[in-house]
């Protein structure tokens, strides 16, 4: 594809685009630091800030007291269980000894052992009574532990209700803070985006265009990448609502642009051939011809036909004969390929 720009000019343009991207990169980095530090303007909220101090403090103290009593009850239960195990072992050993003694007495039939029988029976009854006393104490501890568990559950429920109430207040405060921080970000990025749009409209064709494009890329990145993800959701209503509104705005703009383009093309096709050709840049015309479309209306044309000198759709002149050598040349080319002369129609422009 032929072009009217010089090779060195293309390399300079490439270097300038590198400058634009580098400028955009540094601005993006600086903007990221600024936008990232904006939440530091607001202080951080904690759950304790929204708790009812008196009620929460009393509930916390009561819960700690109940848990201390539970720990004491648990230790006493463990010690009592050990004592019960020891009492049961002593009682079991005494029963075995008594059983063996009875066997011996039955074998000897000695009457003088009756007082011993009574004493051993009383000692065995005493051991059993001691075992029962320990069991009763363990049962009392178990009942006390159950009461403490019920008290703990009730107090924990009170504490949970207080924290749930405080959590609702914390969530509301954080939503408000999030909205304020988003407002800070919007106040920073939206003017930059508007300024970038103005620069693109008014200054993109000046000699400082790399900085214009670099600033525009950085502003677009700050708005669409560093701001849009922080858009408050509110269950998705805001995001979908903004998306629908933005689609409506851009869609309407695209529809209006399409209709305006068609109207401009229709109006252009009514103007004289020479006037229309002077409004089309040479590089743009050659690029469209390389794609086998008309440089004026961008409709397909048969460039392989040697007699097709005009677009059959809009009537613009595409090819002509060189007045110097009669070689067929594009009407948008300044010089003839065959003889190097300047065409009169182009030279006049």
C-alpha positions in Angstrom: 0.0 0.0 0.0 1.4 3.3 -1.0 1.5 6.3 1.3 2.5 10.0 1.0 4.4 10.1 4.3 8.2 9.8 4.4 9.8 6.8 6.1 11.7 9.0 8.6 8.4 10.7 9.3 6.8 7.4 10.2 9.7 6.6 12.6 9.3 10.0 14.2 5.6 9.4 14.6 6.4 6.0 16.2 8.8 7.7 18.7 6.2 10.3 19.5 3.6 7.5 20.2 6.2 6.0 22.6 6.5 9.4 24.3 2.7 9.6 24.5 2.5 6.1 26.1 5.4 6.8 28.5 3.7 10.1 29.5 0.4 8.2 30.0 2.2 5.5 32.1 3.7 8.1 34.5 0.4 9.9 34.8 -1.4 6.6 35.5 1.1 5.7 38.2 0.8 9.1 39.8 -3.0 9.0 39.5 -3.1 5.5 41.1 -1.2 6.8 44.1 -3.5 9.8 44.5 -6.7 7.7 44.0 -5.4 5.0 46.3 -4.6 7.4 49.1 -8.0 9.2 48.9 -9.6 6.8 51.4 -7.1 7.9 54.0 -8.9 11.2 54.2 -11.7 9.4 56.1 -11.0 7.8 59.5 -11.6 4.0 59.8 -14.7 2.9 61.6 -14.7 0.0 64.1 -17.5 -2.1 65.6 -16.7 -0.8 69.1 -17.5 2.7 68.1 -21.2 1.8 67.6 -21.7 -0.5 70.6 -23.9 0.7 73.5 -21.1 1.3 76.0 -23.0 0.6 79.2 -25.1 -2.3 78.0 -22.2 -3.9 76.0 -19.8 -3.4 79.0 -22.3 -5.0 81.4 -22.9 -7.9 79.0 -19.2 -8.5 78.5 -18.5 -8.4 82.3 -21.4 -10.8 83.0 -20.3 -13.2 80.2 -16.7 -13.2 81.5 -18.0 -13.9 85.1 -20.1 -16.8 83.8 -17.2 -18.3 81.9 -15.0 -18.0 85.0 -17.6 -19.8 87.0 -17.8 -22.4 84.3 -14.0 -22.9 84.5 -14.2 -23.3 88.3 -17.2 -25.7 88.0 -15.3 -27.7 85.4 -12.2 -28.0 87.5 -14.2 -29.0 90.6 -16.1 -31.6 88.4 -12.8 -33.0 87.3 -11.5 -33.2 90.8 -14.7 -34.7 92.1 -14.6 -37.3 89.3 -11.2 -38.3 90.4 -12.4 -38.6 93.9 -15.4 -40.7 92.8 -13.0 -43.0 90.9 -10.9 -43.4 94.0 -14.0 -44.1 96.2 -15.3 -46.6 93.7 -11.9 -48.3 93.6 -11.7 -48.4 97.4 -15.3 -49.7 97.6 -14.6 -52.4 95.0 -11.5 -53.5 96.7 -13.3 -53.7 100.0 -16.1 -55.8 98.5 -13.6 -58.2 97.1 -11.8 -58.5 100.4 -15.2 -59.0 102.2 -16.2 -61.7 99.7 -12.9 -63.6 100.2 -13.3 -63.3 104.0 -16.9 -64.6 103.8 -15.6 -67.6 101.9 -13.0 -68.3 104.6 -15.6 -67.9 107.4 -18.0 -70.3 105.7 -15.3 -72.8 105.3 -14.3 -72.7 109.0 -17.7 -72.1 110.5 -16.1 -70.2 113.4 -18.6 -68.3 115.6 -15.9 -66.1 117.0 -15.7 -64.3 113.7 -19.2 -62.8 113.9 -18.0 -59.5 115.4 -15.5 -59.2 112.5 -18.3 -59.8 110.1 -20.3 -56.9 111.6 -17.3 -54.6 111.5 -16.4 -55.4 107.9 -20.0 -54.9 106.9 -20.1 -51.5 108.6 -16.8 -50.5 107.0 -18.2 -51.6 103.6 -21.4 -49.6 104.1 -19.3 -46.6 105.1 -17.3 -46.8 101.9 -20.5 -47.1 99.9 -21.9 -44.1 101.6 -18.8 -42.1 100.9 -19.0 -43.1 97.3 -22.6 -42.0 97.1 -21.7 -38.7 98.7 -19.1 -38.0 96.0 -21.7 -39.0 93.3 -24.2 -36.5 94.7 -21.6 -33.8 94.7 -20.7 -34.6 91.1 -24.4 -34.5 90.2 -24.7 -31.1 91.9 -21.7 -29.8 89.9 -23.2 -31.2 86.7 -26.5 -29.4 87.4 -24.6 -26.2 88.2 -22.7 -26.6 84.9 -26.0 -26.9 83.0 -27.3 -23.8 84.7 -24.2 -21.9 83.8 -24.4 -23.0 80.2 -28.0 -21.7 80.0 -26.9 -18.4 81.6 -24.0 -18.2 79.1 -26.3 -18.9 76.1 -28.7 -16.2 77.3 -25.9 -13.7 77.9 -24.3 -14.5 74.6 -27.6 -13.9 72.9 -27.8 -10.5 74.5 -24.2 -9.7 73.4 -24.9 -11.0 69.9 -28.0 -8.7 69.6 -26.0 -5.7 70.7 -23.2 -6.5 68.2 -25.7 -7.1 65.4 -27.3 -3.7 66.2 -23.8 -2.1 66.2 -22.9 -4.0 62.9 -26.0 -2.4 61.2 -24.8 1.0 62.2 -21.2 0.2 61.2 -22.4 -1.0 57.7 -24.5 2.2 57.3 -21.5 4.4 58.3 -19.2 2.5 55.9 -21.6 2.8 53.1 -21.8 6.6 53.6 -18.0 6.7 53.8 -17.7 4.6 50.7 -20.0 7.1 48.9 -18.0 10.1 50.1 -14.7 8.5 49.0 -16.3 7.7 45.6 -17.4 11.4 45.4 -13.8 12.4 46.1 -12.6 10.1 43.3 -15.3 11.4 41.0 -14.4 15.0 41.7 -10.8 14.2 40.8 -11.2 12.0 37.7 -14.3 13.5 36.0 -12.7 17.0 35.4 -9.6 15.2 34.1 -11.8 13.2 31.7 -13.6 16.3 30.5 -10.3 18.2 30.1 -9.0 15.2 28.1 -12.0 15.3 25.8 -11.6 19.0 25.2 -7.9 18.5 24.4 -8.6 15.7 22.0 -11.2 17.9 20.2 -9.1 21.1 20.1 -5.4 20.1 20.4 -4.9 16.6 19.0 -3.6 18.0 15.7 -1.1 20.4 17.3 2.6 19.7 17.6 2.1 18.7 21.2 -0.3 15.9 20.3 1.8 13.1 22.1 1.1 14.9 25.4 -2.5 15.4 24.5 -3.0 11.7 23.8 -0.9 10.6 26.8 -3.1 12.8 29.1 -6.2 11.5 27.5 -5.2 7.8 28.0 -4.3 8.5 31.6 -7.6 10.3 32.2 -9.5 7.5 30.6 -7.7 4.9 32.7 -8.3 6.9 35.9 -12.0 7.1 35.2 -12.8 3.7 33.8 -10.3 1.5 35.7 -9.6 3.4 38.9 -13.1 4.9 39.5 -15.8 2.6 37.9 -14.9 -0.5 40.1 -15.6 1.6 43.2 -19.1 2.6 41.9 -21.5 1.8 44.8 -23.6 -1.2 44.1 -26.6 -1.1 46.3 -27.5 -4.6 45.3 -26.6 -4.0 41.7 -29.2 -1.3 41.1 -26.6 1.5 40.7 -24.3 -0.5 38.4 -27.0 -1.8 36.1 -28.7 1.6 36.2 -25.5 3.4 35.3 -24.7 0.8 32.6 -28.2 1.2 31.0 -27.9 5.0 31.2 -24.4 5.0 29.7 -25.5 2.6 27.0 -28.5 4.8 26.2 -26.3 7.9 25.9 -23.6 6.4 23.8 -26.1 4.4 21.7 -28.0 7.6 21.0 -24.8 9.4 20.2 -23.8 6.6 17.8 -27.2 6.7 16.1 -27.0 10.4 15.7 -23.5 10.2 14.4 -24.5 7.6 11.8 -27.4 9.7 10.6 -25.2 12.8 10.5 -22.6 10.8 8.5 -25.2 9.6 6.0 -26.5 13.2 5.6 -23.0 14.5 5.1 -22.3 11.9 2.5 -25.5 12.6 0.7 -24.7 16.3 0.7 -21.2 15.7 -0.4 -22.3 13.6 -3.3 -24.3 16.6 -4.6 -21.2 18.8 -4.7 -18.9 19.1 -7.8 -16.4 16.4 -8.4 -13.3 18.6 -8.1 -14.5 20.2 -4.8 -15.1 16.8 -3.3 -11.6 15.5 -4.3 -9.9 18.4 -2.6 -11.5 17.5 0.7 -10.1 14.0 0.8 -6.5 13.5 2.0 -4.2 11.8 -0.4 -3.1 9.1 2.1 -6.7 8.4 3.1 -7.8 8.2 -0.6 -4.9 5.8 -1.4 -5.7 3.6 1.6 -9.4 3.3 0.6 -8.4 2.5 -3.0 -6.1 -0.2 -1.7 -9.2 -1.7 0.0 -11.1 -1.5 -3.4 -13.6 1.0 -2.0 -14.5 4.5 -3.3 -12.5 7.3 -1.5 -15.6 9.4 -1.4 -18.5 7.2 -0.4 -16.5 4.1 0.7 -18.7 1.8 -1.4 -17.1 -1.1 -3.3 -15.9 -0.3 -6.8 -14.3 -2.5 -9.6 -10.8 -1.2 -9.8 -9.7 -4.0 -12.1 -11.9 -2.6 -14.9 -9.6 -0.3 -17.0 -12.6 1.8 -18.1 -13.9 2.4 -14.6 -12.8 6.0 -14.0 -15.7 7.1 -11.8 -17.5 5.7 -8.8 -20.8 4.2 -10.0 -22.4 5.1 -6.6 -21.4 8.7 -6.0 -19.8 9.8 -9.3 -16.5 11.0 -7.9 -13.6 10.8 -10.3 -11.2 8.0 -9.3 -8.9 7.7 -12.4 -7.9 10.0 -15.2 -5.4 10.3 -18.0 -2.2 12.2 -17.4 -2.2 15.2 -19.7 1.5 14.9 -20.3 1.9 11.2 -21.2 -1.7 10.0 -21.3 -1.0 7.3 -18.6 -3.9 6.3 -16.5 -3.4 7.6 -13.0 -5.4 8.1 -9.8 -7.0 11.5 -9.5 -5.8 11.7 -5.9 -2.1 11.2 -6.8 -0.1 14.4 -7.2 2.5 13.1 -9.6 2.1 10.7 -12.5 3.9 7.4 -12.2 4.9 7.3 -15.8 6.3 10.7 -16.4 6.5 12.4 -13.0 4.6 15.4 -14.2 2.1 17.2 -11.9 -1.5 16.7 -13.0 -3.3 19.9 -13.7 -6.4 19.0 -11.5 -4.2 18.2 -8.5 -1.8 21.0 -9.1 -4.5 23.5 -8.9 -5.3 22.4 -5.3 
